[in-house]
């Protein structure tokens, strides 16, 4: 049985140092995330308004 803490899986960690963050990449990701959340909220509000206006009564 292999130990999950040994082996070549550390190669991904070699690309970054502990305690170091690429702030440009971080801000790009954060802006994309907030844009996605914003449009998700807008889409849900539009859907709720649409359902409130055009709902059918059996």
N, CA, C, O and CB atoms as a CASP TS submission, in Angstrom:
PFRMAT TS
TARGET T0000
AUTHOR 0000-0000-0000
METHOD Language model
MODEL 1
PARENT N/A
ATOM      1  N   UNK     1       0.844  -1.169   0.000  1.00  0.00           N
ATOM      2  CA  UNK     1       0.000   0.000   0.000  1.00  0.00           C
ATOM      3  C   UNK     1       0.892   1.237   0.000  1.00  0.00           C
ATOM      4  O   UNK     1       1.889   1.286   0.722  1.00  0.00           O
ATOM      5  CB  UNK     1      -0.962  -0.005   1.216  1.00  0.00           C
ATOM      6  N   UNK     2       0.540   2.233  -0.805  1.00  0.00           N
ATOM      7  CA  UNK     2       1.375   3.422  -0.908  1.00  0.00           C
ATOM      8  C   UNK     2       0.928   4.475   0.093  1.00  0.00           C
ATOM      9  O   UNK     2      -0.249   4.570   0.442  1.00  0.00           O
ATOM     10  CB  UNK     2       1.334   3.988  -2.331  1.00  0.00           C
ATOM     11  N   UNK     3       1.864   5.237   0.529  1.00  0.00           N
ATOM     12  CA  UNK     3       1.591   6.336   1.450  1.00  0.00           C
ATOM     13  C   UNK     3       1.165   7.546   0.629  1.00  0.00           C
ATOM     14  O   UNK     3       1.857   7.925  -0.316  1.00  0.00           O
ATOM     15  CB  UNK     3       2.841   6.666   2.336  1.00  0.00           C
ATOM     16  N   UNK     4       0.039   8.153   0.977  1.00  0.00           N
ATOM     17  CA  UNK     4      -0.468   9.291   0.201  1.00  0.00           C
ATOM     18  C   UNK     4       0.383  10.538   0.393  1.00  0.00           C
ATOM     19  O   UNK     4       0.239  11.505  -0.356  1.00  0.00           O
ATOM     20  CB  UNK     4      -1.906   9.591   0.590  1.00  0.00           C
ATOM     21  N   UNK     5       1.269  10.529   1.387  1.00  0.00           N
ATOM     22  CA  UNK     5       2.106  11.697   1.647  1.00  0.00           C
ATOM     23  C   UNK     5       3.475  11.592   0.998  1.00  0.00           C
ATOM     24  O   UNK     5       4.324  12.461   1.197  1.00  0.00           O
ATOM     25  CB  UNK     5       2.268  11.893   3.128  1.00  0.00           C
ATOM     26  N   UNK     6       3.695  10.558   0.239  1.00  0.00           N
ATOM     27  CA  UNK     6       4.971  10.424  -0.452  1.00  0.00           C
ATOM     28  C   UNK     6       4.707  10.211  -1.928  1.00  0.00           C
ATOM     29  O   UNK     6       3.606   9.837  -2.332  1.00  0.00           O
ATOM     30  CB  UNK     6       5.810   9.259   0.133  1.00  0.00           C
ATOM     31  N   UNK     7       5.705  10.448  -2.703  1.00  0.00           N
ATOM     32  CA  UNK     7       5.561  10.225  -4.129  1.00  0.00           C
ATOM     33  C   UNK     7       5.727  11.514  -4.909  1.00  0.00           C
ATOM     34  O   UNK     7       6.269  12.495  -4.400  1.00  0.00           O
ATOM     35  CB  UNK     7       4.216   9.605  -4.431  1.00  0.00           C
ATOM     36  N   UNK     8       5.260  11.506  -6.141  1.00  0.00           N
ATOM     37  CA  UNK     8       5.485  12.643  -7.027  1.00  0.00           C
ATOM     38  C   UNK     8       4.342  13.643  -7.005  1.00  0.00           C
ATOM     39  O   UNK     8       4.329  14.566  -7.820  1.00  0.00           O
ATOM     40  CB  UNK     8       5.699  12.160  -8.430  1.00  0.00           C
ATOM     41  N   UNK     9       3.377  13.492  -6.094  1.00  0.00           N
ATOM     42  CA  UNK     9       2.265  14.430  -6.063  1.00  0.00           C
ATOM     43  C   UNK     9       2.690  15.808  -5.580  1.00  0.00           C
ATOM     44  O   UNK     9       1.898  16.748  -5.633  1.00  0.00           O
ATOM     45  CB  UNK     9       1.163  13.898  -5.182  1.00  0.00           C
ATOM     46  N   UNK    10       3.924  15.944  -5.110  1.00  0.00           N
ATOM     47  CA  UNK    10       4.428  17.236  -4.660  1.00  0.00           C
ATOM     48  C   UNK    10       4.831  18.130  -5.823  1.00  0.00           C
ATOM     49  O   UNK    10       5.184  19.289  -5.606  1.00  0.00           O
ATOM     50  CB  UNK    10       5.607  17.040  -3.734  1.00  0.00           C
ATOM     51  N   UNK    11       4.788  17.626  -7.044  1.00  0.00           N
ATOM     52  CA  UNK    11       5.189  18.438  -8.189  1.00  0.00           C
ATOM     53  C   UNK    11       4.279  19.637  -8.373  1.00  0.00           C
ATOM     54  O   UNK    11       4.741  20.685  -8.824  1.00  0.00           O
ATOM     55  CB  UNK    11       5.196  17.601  -9.449  1.00  0.00           C
ATOM     56  N   UNK    12       3.005  19.519  -8.041  1.00  0.00           N
ATOM     57  CA  UNK    12       2.098  20.662  -8.138  1.00  0.00           C
ATOM     58  C   UNK    12       2.442  21.703  -7.087  1.00  0.00           C
ATOM     59  O   UNK    12       2.282  22.899  -7.329  1.00  0.00           O
ATOM     60  CB  UNK    12       0.638  20.213  -7.982  1.00  0.00           C
ATOM     61  N   UNK    13       2.907  21.273  -5.935  1.00  0.00           N
ATOM     62  CA  UNK    13       3.288  22.212  -4.891  1.00  0.00           C
ATOM     63  C   UNK    13       4.577  22.934  -5.233  1.00  0.00           C
ATOM     64  O   UNK    13       4.832  24.023  -4.718  1.00  0.00           O
ATOM     65  CB  UNK    13       3.434  21.495  -3.568  1.00  0.00           C
ATOM     66  N   UNK    14       5.377  22.355  -6.078  1.00  0.00           N
ATOM     67  CA  UNK    14       6.632  22.987  -6.461  1.00  0.00           C
ATOM     68  C   UNK    14       6.397  24.249  -7.268  1.00  0.00           C
ATOM     69  O   UNK    14       7.291  25.089  -7.369  1.00  0.00           O
ATOM     70  CB  UNK    14       7.488  22.021  -7.253  1.00  0.00           C
ATOM     71  N   UNK    15       5.217  24.400  -7.842  1.00  0.00           N
ATOM     72  CA  UNK    15       4.915  25.577  -8.632  1.00  0.00           C
ATOM     73  C   UNK    15       4.635  26.806  -7.773  1.00  0.00           C
ATOM     74  O   UNK    15       4.681  27.926  -8.281  1.00  0.00           O
ATOM     75  CB  UNK    15       3.740  25.300  -9.520  1.00  0.00           C
ATOM     76  N   UNK    16       4.352  26.629  -6.515  1.00  0.00           N
ATOM     77  CA  UNK    16       4.086  27.758  -5.638  1.00  0.00           C
ATOM     78  C   UNK    16       4.773  27.545  -4.300  1.00  0.00           C
ATOM     79  O   UNK    16       4.995  26.415  -3.865  1.00  0.00           O
ATOM     80  CB  UNK    16       2.575  27.955  -5.445  1.00  0.00           C
ATOM     81  N   UNK    17       5.099  28.639  -3.670  1.00  0.00           N
ATOM     82  CA  UNK    17       5.735  28.564  -2.370  1.00  0.00           C
ATOM     83  C   UNK    17       4.679  28.727  -1.295  1.00  0.00           C
ATOM     84  O   UNK    17       3.667  29.399  -1.496  1.00  0.00           O
ATOM     85  CB  UNK    17       6.837  29.632  -2.227  1.00  0.00           C
ATOM     86  N   UNK    18       4.922  28.110  -0.160  1.00  0.00           N
ATOM     87  CA  UNK    18       4.005  28.250   0.973  1.00  0.00           C
ATOM     88  C   UNK    18       3.994  29.705   1.437  1.00  0.00           C
ATOM     89  O   UNK    18       5.046  30.303   1.664  1.00  0.00           O
ATOM     90  CB  UNK    18       4.413  27.300   2.142  1.00  0.00           C
ATOM     91  N   UNK    19       2.795  30.264   1.575  1.00  0.00           N
ATOM     92  CA  UNK    19       2.681  31.647   2.014  1.00  0.00           C
ATOM     93  C   UNK    19       2.810  32.662   0.896  1.00  0.00           C
ATOM     94  O   UNK    19       2.806  33.864   1.160  1.00  0.00           O
ATOM     95  CB  UNK    19       3.707  31.924   3.039  1.00  0.00           C
ATOM     96  N   UNK    20       2.925  32.219  -0.333  1.00  0.00           N
ATOM     97  CA  UNK    20       3.070  33.131  -1.465  1.00  0.00           C
ATOM     98  C   UNK    20       1.840  33.008  -2.357  1.00  0.00           C
ATOM     99  O   UNK    20       1.375  31.903  -2.636  1.00  0.00           O
ATOM    100  CB  UNK    20       4.373  32.829  -2.269  1.00  0.00           C
ATOM    101  N   UNK    21       1.319  34.143  -2.801  1.00  0.00           N
ATOM    102  CA  UNK    21       0.136  34.126  -3.655  1.00  0.00           C
ATOM    103  C   UNK    21       0.340  35.104  -4.801  1.00  0.00           C
ATOM    104  O   UNK    21       0.830  36.217  -4.608  1.00  0.00           O
ATOM    105  CB  UNK    21      -1.145  34.478  -2.848  1.00  0.00           C
ATOM    106  N   UNK    22      -0.043  34.675  -5.988  1.00  0.00           N
ATOM    107  CA  UNK    22      -0.011  35.555  -7.152  1.00  0.00           C
ATOM    108  C   UNK    22      -1.243  36.452  -7.076  1.00  0.00           C
ATOM    109  O   UNK    22      -2.344  36.032  -7.430  1.00  0.00           O
ATOM    110  CB  UNK    22       0.026  34.736  -8.504  1.00  0.00           C
ATOM    111  N   UNK    23      -1.057  37.672  -6.619  1.00  0.00           N
ATOM    112  CA  UNK    23      -2.193  38.562  -6.385  1.00  0.00           C
ATOM    113  C   UNK    23      -2.915  38.944  -7.676  1.00  0.00           C
ATOM    114  O   UNK    23      -4.130  39.144  -7.659  1.00  0.00           O
ATOM    115  CB  UNK    23      -1.727  39.815  -5.675  1.00  0.00           C
ATOM    116  N   UNK    24      -2.209  39.046  -8.769  1.00  0.00           N
ATOM    117  CA  UNK    24      -2.868  39.372 -10.036  1.00  0.00           C
ATOM    118  C   UNK    24      -3.832  38.250 -10.427  1.00  0.00           C
ATOM    119  O   UNK    24      -4.962  38.513 -10.840  1.00  0.00           O
ATOM    120  CB  UNK    24      -1.818  39.600 -11.158  1.00  0.00           C
ATOM    121  N   UNK    25      -3.384  37.009 -10.296  1.00  0.00           N
ATOM    122  CA  UNK    25      -4.248  35.865 -10.612  1.00  0.00           C
ATOM    123  C   UNK    25      -5.398  35.769  -9.614  1.00  0.00           C
ATOM    124  O   UNK    25      -6.524  35.440  -9.985  1.00  0.00           O
ATOM    125  CB  UNK    25      -3.435  34.553 -10.614  1.00  0.00           C
ATOM    126  N   UNK    26      -5.109  36.055  -8.361  1.00  0.00           N
ATOM    127  CA  UNK    26      -6.142  36.026  -7.322  1.00  0.00           C
ATOM    128  C   UNK    26      -7.229  37.055  -7.611  1.00  0.00           C
ATOM    129  O   UNK    26      -8.415  36.739  -7.514  1.00  0.00           O
ATOM    130  CB  UNK    26      -5.522  36.286  -5.937  1.00  0.00           C
ATOM    131  N   UNK    27      -6.850  38.266  -7.961  1.00  0.00           N
ATOM    132  CA  UNK    27      -7.830  39.317  -8.244  1.00  0.00           C
ATOM    133  C   UNK    27      -8.627  39.003  -9.513  1.00  0.00           C
ATOM    134  O   UNK    27      -9.820  39.300  -9.586  1.00  0.00           O
ATOM    135  CB  UNK    27      -7.127  40.676  -8.385  1.00  0.00           C
ATOM    136  N   UNK    28      -7.983  38.415 -10.494  1.00  0.00           N
ATOM    137  CA  UNK    28      -8.684  38.019 -11.718  1.00  0.00           C
ATOM    138  C   UNK    28      -9.750  36.967 -11.397  1.00  0.00           C
ATOM    139  O   UNK    28     -10.877  37.047 -11.887  1.00  0.00           O
ATOM    140  CB  UNK    28      -7.681  37.472 -12.771  1.00  0.00           C
ATOM    141  N   UNK    29      -9.388  35.991 -10.579  1.00  0.00           N
ATOM    142  CA  UNK    29     -10.336  34.954 -10.176  1.00  0.00           C
ATOM    143  C   UNK    29     -11.470  35.546  -9.353  1.00  0.00           C
ATOM    144  O   UNK    29     -12.632  35.197  -9.558  1.00  0.00           O
ATOM    145  CB  UNK    29      -9.626  33.857  -9.380  1.00  0.00           C
ATOM    146  N   UNK    30     -11.141  36.446  -8.415  1.00  0.00           N
ATOM    147  CA  UNK    30     -12.152  37.069  -7.568  1.00  0.00           C
ATOM    148  C   UNK    30     -13.140  37.882  -8.397  1.00  0.00           C
ATOM    149  O   UNK    30     -14.345  37.815  -8.159  1.00  0.00           O
ATOM    150  CB  UNK    30     -11.490  37.959  -6.518  1.00  0.00           C
ATOM    151  N   UNK    31     -12.646  38.649  -9.366  1.00  0.00           N
ATOM    152  CA  UNK    31     -13.534  39.443 -10.223  1.00  0.00           C
ATOM    153  C   UNK    31     -14.435  38.545 -11.063  1.00  0.00           C
ATOM    154  O   UNK    31     -15.612  38.853 -11.256  1.00  0.00           O
ATOM    155  CB  UNK    31     -12.714  40.364 -11.138  1.00  0.00           C
ATOM    156  N   UNK    32     -13.895  37.445 -11.560  1.00  0.00           N
ATOM    157  CA  UNK    32     -14.721  36.506 -12.331  1.00  0.00           C
ATOM    158  C   UNK    32     -15.792  35.873 -11.452  1.00  0.00           C
ATOM    159  O   UNK    32     -16.935  35.708 -11.878  1.00  0.00           O
ATOM    160  CB  UNK    32     -13.845  35.410 -12.964  1.00  0.00           C
ATOM    161  N   UNK    33     -15.422  35.521 -10.230  1.00  0.00           N
ATOM    162  CA  UNK    33     -16.370  34.922  -9.303  1.00  0.00           C
ATOM    163  C   UNK    33     -17.491  35.900  -8.953  1.00  0.00           C
ATOM    164  O   UNK    33     -18.664  35.527  -8.977  1.00  0.00           O
ATOM    165  CB  UNK    33     -15.652  34.466  -8.033  1.00  0.00           C
ATOM    166  N   UNK    34     -17.145  37.138  -8.631  1.00  0.00           N
ATOM    167  CA  UNK    34     -18.182  38.110  -8.267  1.00  0.00           C
ATOM    168  C   UNK    34     -19.066  38.449  -9.460  1.00  0.00           C
ATOM    169  O   UNK    34     -20.260  38.694  -9.290  1.00  0.00           O
ATOM    170  CB  UNK    34     -17.546  39.388  -7.712  1.00  0.00           C
ATOM    171  N   UNK    35     -18.507  38.465 -10.653  1.00  0.00           N
ATOM    172  CA  UNK    35     -19.307  38.710 -11.860  1.00  0.00           C
ATOM    173  C   UNK    35     -20.302  37.563 -12.067  1.00  0.00           C
ATOM    174  O   UNK    35     -21.462  37.800 -12.405  1.00  0.00           O
ATOM    175  CB  UNK    35     -18.387  38.865 -13.111  1.00  0.00           C
ATOM    176  N   UNK    36     -19.852  36.332 -11.866  1.00  0.00           N
ATOM    177  CA  UNK    36     -20.728  35.176 -12.007  1.00  0.00           C
ATOM    178  C   UNK    36     -21.849  35.210 -10.972  1.00  0.00           C
ATOM    179  O   UNK    36     -23.004  34.945 -11.305  1.00  0.00           O
ATOM    180  CB  UNK    36     -19.925  33.880 -11.875  1.00  0.00           C
ATOM    181  N   UNK    37     -21.525  35.531  -9.732  1.00  0.00           N
ATOM    182  CA  UNK    37     -22.538  35.608  -8.680  1.00  0.00           C
ATOM    183  C   UNK    37     -23.537  36.721  -8.993  1.00  0.00           C
ATOM    184  O   UNK    37     -24.744  36.531  -8.843  1.00  0.00           O
ATOM    185  CB  UNK    37     -21.876  35.848  -7.302  1.00  0.00           C
ATOM    186  N   UNK    38     -23.045  37.865  -9.421  1.00  0.00           N
ATOM    187  CA  UNK    38     -23.929  38.986  -9.749  1.00  0.00           C
ATOM    188  C   UNK    38     -24.920  38.596 -10.837  1.00  0.00           C
ATOM    189  O   UNK    38     -26.118  38.848 -10.704  1.00  0.00           O
ATOM    190  CB  UNK    38     -23.111  40.204 -10.195  1.00  0.00           C
ATOM    191  N   UNK    39     -24.431  37.980 -11.917  1.00  0.00           N
ATOM    192  CA  UNK    39     -25.331  37.596 -13.004  1.00  0.00           C
ATOM    193  C   UNK    39     -26.269  36.468 -12.595  1.00  0.00           C
ATOM    194  O   UNK    39     -27.389  36.383 -13.098  1.00  0.00           O
ATOM    195  CB  UNK    39     -24.529  37.179 -14.225  1.00  0.00           C
ATOM    196  N   UNK    40     -25.829  35.612 -11.698  1.00  0.00           N
ATOM    197  CA  UNK    40     -26.715  34.570 -11.175  1.00  0.00           C
ATOM    198  C   UNK    40     -27.868  35.160 -10.376  1.00  0.00           C
ATOM    199  O   UNK    40     -29.010  34.715 -10.495  1.00  0.00           O
ATOM    200  CB  UNK    40     -25.931  33.597 -10.304  1.00  0.00           C
ATOM    201  N   UNK    41     -27.562  36.159  -9.567  1.00  0.00           N
ATOM    202  CA  UNK    41     -28.612  36.829  -8.792  1.00  0.00           C
ATOM    203  C   UNK    41     -29.576  37.564  -9.717  1.00  0.00           C
ATOM    204  O   UNK    41     -30.791  37.497  -9.532  1.00  0.00           O
ATOM    205  CB  UNK    41     -27.994  37.813  -7.778  1.00  0.00           C
ATOM    206  N   UNK    42     -29.042  38.254 -10.695  1.00  0.00           N
ATOM    207  CA  UNK    42     -29.897  38.972 -11.652  1.00  0.00           C
ATOM    208  C   UNK    42     -30.801  37.996 -12.393  1.00  0.00           C
ATOM    209  O   UNK    42     -31.990  38.264 -12.568  1.00  0.00           O
ATOM    210  CB  UNK    42     -29.040  39.774 -12.660  1.00  0.00           C
ATOM    211  N   UNK    43     -30.256  36.873 -12.828  1.00  0.00           N
ATOM    212  CA  UNK    43     -31.061  35.873 -13.547  1.00  0.00           C
ATOM    213  C   UNK    43     -32.165  35.321 -12.648  1.00  0.00           C
ATOM    214  O   UNK    43     -33.285  35.110 -13.113  1.00  0.00           O
ATOM    215  CB  UNK    43     -30.167  34.719 -14.058  1.00  0.00           C
ATOM    216  N   UNK    44     -31.871  35.085 -11.383  1.00  0.00           N
ATOM    217  CA  UNK    44     -32.894  34.587 -10.465  1.00  0.00           C
ATOM    218  C   UNK    44     -33.982  35.621 -10.218  1.00  0.00           C
ATOM    219  O   UNK    44     -35.159  35.268 -10.150  1.00  0.00           O
ATOM    220  CB  UNK    44     -32.261  34.180  -9.144  1.00  0.00           C
ATOM    221  N   UNK    45     -33.616  36.884 -10.083  1.00  0.00           N
ATOM    222  CA  UNK    45     -34.613  37.936  -9.885  1.00  0.00           C
ATOM    223  C   UNK    45     -35.506  38.055 -11.114  1.00  0.00           C
ATOM    224  O   UNK    45     -36.725  38.183 -10.990  1.00  0.00           O
ATOM    225  CB  UNK    45     -33.930  39.285  -9.587  1.00  0.00           C
ATOM    226  N   UNK    46     -34.907  38.015 -12.289  1.00  0.00           N
ATOM    227  CA  UNK    46     -35.699  38.086 -13.522  1.00  0.00           C
ATOM    228  C   UNK    46     -36.648  36.888 -13.607  1.00  0.00           C
ATOM    229  O   UNK    46     -37.812  37.045 -13.975  1.00  0.00           O
ATOM    230  CB  UNK    46     -34.771  38.132 -14.769  1.00  0.00           C
ATOM    231  N   UNK    47     -36.166  35.713 -13.274  1.00  0.00           N
ATOM    232  CA  UNK    47     -37.018  34.529 -13.288  1.00  0.00           C
ATOM    233  C   UNK    47     -38.175  34.669 -12.300  1.00  0.00           C
ATOM    234  O   UNK    47     -39.311  34.335 -12.636  1.00  0.00           O
ATOM    235  CB  UNK    47     -36.197  33.280 -12.963  1.00  0.00           C
ATOM    236  N   UNK    48     -37.906  35.153 -11.096  1.00  0.00           N
ATOM    237  CA  UNK    48     -38.968  35.327 -10.108  1.00  0.00           C
ATOM    238  C   UNK    48     -39.996  36.357 -10.555  1.00  0.00           C
ATOM    239  O   UNK    48     -41.195  36.159 -10.358  1.00  0.00           O
ATOM    240  CB  UNK    48     -38.377  35.736  -8.772  1.00  0.00           C
ATOM    241  N   UNK    49     -39.541  37.453 -11.154  1.00  0.00           N
ATOM    242  CA  UNK    49     -40.475  38.453 -11.668  1.00  0.00           C
ATOM    243  C   UNK    49     -41.307  37.858 -12.793  1.00  0.00           C
ATOM    244  O   UNK    49     -42.521  38.060 -12.839  1.00  0.00           O
ATOM    245  CB  UNK    49     -39.722  39.706 -12.160  1.00  0.00           C
ATOM    246  N   UNK    50     -40.673  37.131 -13.692  1.00  0.00           N
ATOM    247  CA  UNK    50     -41.385  36.478 -14.793  1.00  0.00           C
ATOM    248  C   UNK    50     -42.454  35.533 -14.248  1.00  0.00           C
ATOM    249  O   UNK    50     -43.589  35.540 -14.723  1.00  0.00           O
ATOM    250  CB  UNK    50     -40.398  35.707 -15.699  1.00  0.00           C
ATOM    251  N   UNK    51     -42.096  34.725 -13.257  1.00  0.00           N
ATOM    252  CA  UNK    51     -43.062  33.786 -12.691  1.00  0.00           C
ATOM    253  C   UNK    51     -44.176  34.510 -11.964  1.00  0.00           C
ATOM    254  O   UNK    51     -45.322  34.061 -11.999  1.00  0.00           O
ATOM    255  CB  UNK    51     -42.372  32.820 -11.746  1.00  0.00           C
ATOM    256  N   UNK    52     -43.876  35.606 -11.312  1.00  0.00           N
ATOM    257  CA  UNK    52     -44.907  36.361 -10.589  1.00  0.00           C
ATOM    258  C   UNK    52     -45.894  37.005 -11.554  1.00  0.00           C
ATOM    259  O   UNK    52     -47.082  37.108 -11.250  1.00  0.00           O
ATOM    260  CB  UNK    52     -44.262  37.438  -9.703  1.00  0.00           C
ATOM    261  N   UNK    53     -45.413  37.436 -12.706  1.00  0.00           N
ATOM    262  CA  UNK    53     -46.290  38.099 -13.676  1.00  0.00           C
ATOM    263  C   UNK    53     -47.087  37.077 -14.484  1.00  0.00           C
ATOM    264  O   UNK    53     -48.288  37.253 -14.685  1.00  0.00           O
ATOM    265  CB  UNK    53     -45.467  38.990 -14.621  1.00  0.00           C
ATOM    266  N   UNK    54     -46.442  36.027 -14.941  1.00  0.00           N
ATOM    267  CA  UNK    54     -47.069  35.117 -15.907  1.00  0.00           C
ATOM    268  C   UNK    54     -47.471  33.765 -15.310  1.00  0.00           C
ATOM    269  O   UNK    54     -47.681  32.809 -16.057  1.00  0.00           O
ATOM    270  CB  UNK    54     -46.131  34.887 -17.059  1.00  0.00           C
ATOM    271  N   UNK    55     -47.579  33.669 -14.024  1.00  0.00           N
ATOM    272  CA  UNK    55     -47.966  32.387 -13.447  1.00  0.00           C
ATOM    273  C   UNK    55     -49.403  32.045 -13.857  1.00  0.00           C
ATOM    274  O   UNK    55     -50.234  32.934 -14.048  1.00  0.00           O
ATOM    275  CB  UNK    55     -47.830  32.420 -11.900  1.00  0.00           C
ATOM    276  N   UNK    56     -49.669  30.795 -13.984  1.00  0.00           N
ATOM    277  CA  UNK    56     -50.995  30.355 -14.387  1.00  0.00           C
ATOM    278  C   UNK    56     -51.743  29.814 -13.168  1.00  0.00           C
ATOM    279  O   UNK    56     -51.144  29.293 -12.228  1.00  0.00           O
ATOM    280  CB  UNK    56     -50.904  29.280 -15.500  1.00  0.00           C
ATOM    281  N   UNK    57     -53.037  29.950 -13.211  1.00  0.00           N
ATOM    282  CA  UNK    57     -53.887  29.478 -12.111  1.00  0.00           C
ATOM    283  C   UNK    57     -54.721  28.311 -12.612  1.00  0.00           C
ATOM    284  O   UNK    57     -55.915  28.451 -12.878  1.00  0.00           O
ATOM    285  CB  UNK    57     -54.806  30.625 -11.565  1.00  0.00           C
ATOM    286  N   UNK    58     -54.077  27.160 -12.736  1.00  0.00           N
ATOM    287  CA  UNK    58     -54.661  25.885 -13.068  1.00  0.00           C
ATOM    288  C   UNK    58     -55.800  25.938 -13.979  1.00  0.00           C
ATOM    289  O   UNK    58     -56.366  24.900 -14.321  1.00  0.00           O
ATOM    290  CB  UNK    58     -55.064  25.222 -11.901  1.00  0.00           C
TER
END
